[in-house]
Amino acid sequence: MGLLLSLANMILREVVGNGLLVYVTFGISLLVSAIMVLVMEDRRGLHDLISGTYVVYSR
């Protein structure tokens, strides 16, 4: 089971990973992230790798 996301990691993940990176790379990072989610075994995108997070599904 994973840990809760801290405020600093949340800001890093959303602002830098999803917002700033997409803006700076003119959207290319969004495409790369989508491909990574489809191809990688752990389904982590660039925003997850940048912030060191991953999604945990509970049952």
MODELLER restraints for C-alpha pairs under 7 A, 6 or more apart:
rsr = mdl.restraints
at = mdl.atoms
rsr.add(forms.Gaussian(group=physical.xy_distance, feature=features.Distance(at['CA:1:A'], at['CA:56:A']), mean=6.99, stdev=0.5))
rsr.add(forms.Gaussian(group=physical.xy_distance, feature=features.Distance(at['CA:2:A'], at['CA:56:A']), mean=6.29, stdev=0.5))
rsr.add(forms.Gaussian(group=physical.xy_distance, feature=features.Distance(at['CA:9:A'], at['CA:51:A']), mean=5.82, stdev=0.5))
rsr.add(forms.Gaussian(group=physical.xy_distance, feature=features.Distance(at['CA:12:A'], at['CA:51:A']), mean=5.89, stdev=0.5))
rsr.add(forms.Gaussian(group=physical.xy_distance, feature=features.Distance(at['CA:13:A'], at['CA:47:A']), mean=5.24, stdev=0.5))
rsr.add(forms.Gaussian(group=physical.xy_distance, feature=features.Distance(at['CA:13:A'], at['CA:48:A']), mean=6.50, stdev=0.5))
rsr.add(forms.Gaussian(group=physical.xy_distance, feature=features.Distance(at['CA:13:A'], at['CA:50:A']), mean=6.83, stdev=0.5))
rsr.add(forms.Gaussian(group=physical.xy_distance, feature=features.Distance(at['CA:13:A'], at['CA:51:A']), mean=5.18, stdev=0.5))
rsr.add(forms.Gaussian(group=physical.xy_distance, feature=features.Distance(at['CA:17:A'], at['CA:46:A']), mean=6.58, stdev=0.5))
rsr.add(forms.Gaussian(group=physical.xy_distance, feature=features.Distance(at['CA:17:A'], at['CA:47:A']), mean=4.06, stdev=0.5))
rsr.add(forms.Gaussian(group=physical.xy_distance, feature=features.Distance(at['CA:17:A'], at['CA:50:A']), mean=6.42, stdev=0.5))
rsr.add(forms.Gaussian(group=physical.xy_distance, feature=features.Distance(at['CA:18:A'], at['CA:47:A']), mean=5.95, stdev=0.5))
rsr.add(forms.Gaussian(group=physical.xy_distance, feature=features.Distance(at['CA:21:A'], at['CA:29:A']), mean=6.71, stdev=0.5))
rsr.add(forms.Gaussian(group=physical.xy_distance, feature=features.Distance(at['CA:22:A'], at['CA:28:A']), mean=6.78, stdev=0.5))
rsr.add(forms.Gaussian(group=physical.xy_distance, feature=features.Distance(at['CA:22:A'], at['CA:29:A']), mean=5.53, stdev=0.5))
rsr.add(forms.Gaussian(group=physical.xy_distance, feature=features.Distance(at['CA:22:A'], at['CA:30:A']), mean=5.97, stdev=0.5))
rsr.add(forms.Gaussian(group=physical.xy_distance, feature=features.Distance(at['CA:33:A'], at['CA:45:A']), mean=4.66, stdev=0.5))
rsr.add(forms.Gaussian(group=physical.xy_distance, feature=features.Distance(at['CA:33:A'], at['CA:46:A']), mean=5.17, stdev=0.5))
rsr.add(forms.Gaussian(group=physical.xy_distance, feature=features.Distance(at['CA:34:A'], at['CA:45:A']), mean=6.72, stdev=0.5))
rsr.add(forms.Gaussian(group=physical.xy_distance, feature=features.Distance(at['CA:36:A'], at['CA:43:A']), mean=6.96, stdev=0.5))
rsr.add(forms.Gaussian(group=physical.xy_distance, feature=features.Distance(at['CA:36:A'], at['CA:44:A']), mean=6.75, stdev=0.5))
rsr.add(forms.Gaussian(group=physical.xy_distance, feature=features.Distance(at['CA:36:A'], at['CA:45:A']), mean=5.70, stdev=0.5))
rsr.add(forms.Gaussian(group=physical.xy_distance, feature=features.Distance(at['CA:37:A'], at['CA:43:A']), mean=4.36, stdev=0.5))
rsr.add(forms.Gaussian(group=physical.xy_distance, feature=features.Distance(at['CA:37:A'], at['CA:44:A']), mean=5.40, stdev=0.5))
rsr.add(forms.Gaussian(group=physical.xy_distance, feature=features.Distance(at['CA:37:A'], at['CA:45:A']), mean=5.35, stdev=0.5))
rsr.add(forms.Gaussian(group=physical.xy_distance, feature=features.Distance(at['CA:44:A'], at['CA:54:A']), mean=6.32, stdev=0.5))
rsr.add(forms.Gaussian(group=physical.xy_distance, feature=features.Distance(at['CA:48:A'], at['CA:54:A']), mean=5.81, stdev=0.5))
